[in-house]
């Protein structure tokens, strides 16, 4: 429960700033809009669907990173020594 509340709060704080930067909305109006959207998702269980989509996107990024590592020939010994 606390993790869900903390995640929602982080989303509200981040999204209100994004709405301000992208659309020029006042911070308070952006916070109210995002709060309404997050509450709607929480109470309609559509939040779980969005979480699955986000997990899919992150998985694609992870697989792409591993694929890119397979394409590049890395001298791991030199990489460790330079670090």
Steps between C-alpha positions, in 0.01 A plus 500: 500500500773749597698417186196567284442835667866596466500406132185699435645802679817480292290487184297803604811705577678404178202533268390838631845633413489338155160653428639837603805468275323351198165678504563800721229394748523645849658256747188483719271426203743234376506338845119492512475347152760233576345428841162444336654268239695299759196464728287389207759237403534381861126455553421345162793252508621631164827575678595131477456507123728802472757332724507201262557733205784675683655161589483405132675823396773457760545138390544610139764750612681228699494251214620770260790582731603133519470473119722807458758349736502188283572712189797682651825322572611622842840441655364441851848490653576848371157623606560380857849654512377840376225514765 
